[in-house]
């Protein structure tokens, strides 16, 4: 069964206190100081915690980077930072959105690490710290920083990979690395990273979501779907992600001909997210796969009702019918939709144009010509006939 889908990976990571394994190599004196710093962080005394860090060794410098990226009160391009010891009931969000007067400190993590490594040589934990820093820049600034997003992503990847190769990693860096490999279309390496994480750490909902999609793309939908199912439950308090998980489970299930599961998850998505148009979109293919024309067309009509004048909706209907090998269902949809929206000139313009293209794609030139002529009438009536559209219609009419 053809898998003609576009996959979007969620590039979102939840950052919490990182694994203490990162700091295991520190000497006893440094370990004791790190415990003091972590205690201050737990008490939300972030300024005090920051000033206990230093550039004395790589571990205290890494902790400084961690505090700078996660617990700042204010930041200017993530090169100047201010910190604050919070009062009872005060939150970092309140501080960051206030107009308070803060003393900014020059604490550029990149320069600090570069200077340290010039004197002491490269350290794996500092590569991890740089990966952490650059990923945080992406999350907070995206394309509004000093270098491009692509350059930032490459720096994240290279630094976390160098750290991992030297045995320095945590659950967060493994998740970021796996997604980086996905972005590079190196799916096998992404799987290897996830397998390593599964042996040492708990998967997050996002790990389950990403890993399941990657397995699906490697033609192991039966295994992949089980991970995405776990993410549905894991995202129960994150509706913007749970709806995606429902849809992906349904899509994977269709590709492995598990139509019962596909329908179940689409129904649950509809129940929890009634305005999600994707339910109707993928029900078209679901029912078409099962040769249930009436339900497929009803789903297409529901999808079209969300935006009758939007060309993308017609294209979605055509795509879903094609994916299921039932292009004739698209013809039935256009016939029914034209009847229903006969008094809506904009809708008819849209419908006749795509109706013509559907016939053209099915190598039915006479029918395509007839629909293209009707489309031209509506484009002229609505004042929407541009030179580009006129040329497209001419090609459909002439059969070119």
ABEGO torsion letter per residue (X at the ends): XBBBBBBBBBBBBBBBBBBAAAAAABBAAAAAAAAAAAAAAAAGBAAAAAAABBAABAAAAAAAAAAAAAABABBBGGABBBBBBBBBGBBAAAAAABABBBBBBBBBAAAAAAAAAAAAEBBAAAAAAAAAAAAAAAAAAEAABABBAAAAAAAAAAAAAAAAAAGBBBAAAAAAAAAAAAAAGBAAAAAAAAAAAAAABBBBAAAAAAAAAAAAAAGBAAAAAAAAAAAAAAAAABAAAAAAAAAAAAAAAAAAGBAAAAAAAAAAAAAABAABAAAAAAAAAAAAAAGBAAAAAAAAAAAAAABAABAAAAAAAAAAAAAAGBAAAAAAAAAAAAAAAAABAAAAAAAAAAAAAAAAAAGBAAAAAAAAAAAAAAAAAAGABBAAAAAAAAAAAAGX
